[in-house]
Amino acid sequence: MKLLTVAIPCYNSESYMEHCINTLLTGGEEVEIIIVDDGSAKDRTGEIADRYAREYPTICRAIHQENGGHGECHGHILQGGGQ
């Protein structure tokens, strides 16, 4: 069981999301990082999320959804959509 789960809502966030994720990765296997691509279309946000999920499969998960805003990202996770 993970000690801490962090959901990161991302919308066209390629310019700063890697810094955020890399900072959280210092927690190692005790951390679960759920990267929610909230319908990004203008940049590589979804591609970056998928790359982290591939490179850190025991820590990172990528979820892709239609744009619904910050609240819907967290609601999606709380309703079990991240599993």
N, C-alpha and C positions, 0 to 999 in steps of 0.2 A: 504494500500500500504506500502511496506517495504521501509525503509530509505536507506538500503544498501544491495546489493546482492553480495555475494562472491562465485566465482567458484573455487573449489579446485581440480586440476588434481592430481590423485593418481595412481601411478604405483608401486606395491609391496612396499607399504608405511606403513605397519602396525606398524612399530617401532616408528613412530613419528606423524602419522596423528591424533591420538586421542588428543595429546597435542594441535595441531593446531585447531581442531574443538572445543575443550573445551574452548580455549581462545576466539574464535569467539562467542561462546554461551553466553558470558557475555553481549553481546548486546541485549539479550532478543528478544522479539517479533518484534523489529524494524529491525532485521537482517534476511536475507534469505541466507542459506548456501547450495550450490549445490555441492555435492561430486561426482566427475566423476571418476569412476573406469575405468581406461584406459587399460583394458585387463589383469589385474593382475592375475597371475596363481601360483605364488610361495609362497603366504602367504594368510592371512585372510583379505586383503584390502576390497574386495567386501562384505564380511560378516560384517565387522565393519561399512561400509557405510550403509548397510541395517539396522543395529541395531540403528544407529543414526536417520535414517529416521523414524523408528518405534517409538523410544522414544521421538522424537521431531518433530512430523508430521507437525506442523505449522511453523517450522523453517528450518528443514533439508530435502533435497531431495537427493536420490541416483540415479545415472545414470550409467548404465553399457554399455560399448562399446568395440569393438575390439581395440587393441593397435594401436594408431595413433599418439601418441606423444602429447606434451604440446599444440601445436598450434591447433591440431584437437579437443582437449577437449574444448577449448574456442570457436572454430568455431562451434562446435555442439550446444553449449549454444546460441550463437548469432543467429543461424539459427532457433531457436525455439525448438530445440530437448529436452530442459530441461523442457518443459511444459507438 
